[in-house]
């Protein structure tokens, strides 16, 4: 008799009101297997994993771990049963220290009191596994960069030595070096018998870490198979239901007059141009865009966001959860937020007017939602990112400052957004795009500027760069 799989999900259903999020989903993962879960935003991946991690209870279906029935009452119960989850959106307590976040919910204690020495030792141990033992255990989590907060989140998930570990877009905020370390940890976990469910929109990551994959589409399983034996085009076809022939749009740019000067390096951004900003995390890419838009003070830039908006400059933050959107408000309210003066009459903006102005953008960006009145906080991460873009485009702006515009967005949606950015540039907009994903910069940009320690060290036409020369410049070894 063969051994049971580490995890077996059978016929999982989950509905939210009239919306059927999952329909009869099956999934099997073997002990020590890294299994990729793939699909477009809104396909049901996060919902399925929230069922697995105890956040949601399924409406129908059965779950087993190592052949025994598994029905967690909540997330803490799931952790006790050996299931841990790393969420795409950070779920840290920002005011607590690093060690407090790592042991949160699993604190070692003695006679009813937290054993601080033991807790700190445990936190240091799991950070060492990720090669980040240098992090100050006593600093509040909020004082670290997003990439470092992601490391803290991952460390917390490893504390309980899980049997099943779910990683939902774990590299979305990591540097290449941190991503490589994470892949090493995933390999080690698999060798130790831990089953990993790996959710990612980066198919090259899937090929690096996973043995098998399952694709979800519209809440149902669209296919499964061996990663090594399946062509990337076939995986994409299962995800989007069609062939995606051209991922990056072909352009014949018509670059004209300068529209904006960036405060570092004296870079001029021209009408019809897409300028990419590359560099390692901490190089100052985000800070450059924030200074340009007037969000952060700079001795060389004296402006405010209101003035920039009035001048036709729009900014998309990489941190959509805290800066890019108002999650309790509706899609329509978020989209029309900066258009209030143009749409309002006598200081009043009816909901139907907001909805009417928003609906075309929902259709253009394929935002999956019930209607324009649905709260943004109820949408998947990728659809939230599309709403943030819709607000920027609805303004409208002639200069677009885009900080990681496709972070957390699926393959099909990325192709749509790339096409949209290209069309805006062809219509005369100037686009400045920060991205940690080098293929995106090489595929989209006319020029790429590289930053190192707050300075632009080189700016060349994209054709003059290769990935090795760009990374050499980014590390400060050469310009």
Buried (B, 14 or more C-beta within 10 A) or exposed (E): EEEBBBBBBBEBBBBEEEBBBBBEBBBBBBBBBBBBBBBBBBBBBBBBBBBBBBBBEBBEBEBBBBEEEBEBEEBEBBBBBBBBBBBBBBEBEEEBBBBBBBBBEBBBEEEEEEBEEBBBEBBBBBBEBBBBEEBEBEEBBEEBEBBBBBBBBBBBBBBBEBBBBBBBBBBBBBBBEBBEBBBEBBBEBBEEEBBBBBBBBBBEBBBBBBBBBBBBBBBBBBBBBEBEEBEEEBBBBBBBEEEBEEBBBEBEBEBEEEBBEBBBBEBBBBBBBBBBBBBBBBBBBBBBBBBBBBBEEBEEBEBEBEEBBEEBBBBBBBBBEEBBBEBEBBBBBBBBBBBEEEBBEEEEBEEEBBBBBBBEBBEBBBBBBEEBBBBBEBBBBBBBBBBBBBBBBBBBBBBBBBBBBBBBBBBBBBBBBBBBBBEBBBEBBBBBBBBBBBEBBBBBBBBBBBBBEEBBBBBBEBEEBEEEBBBBBBBBEEB
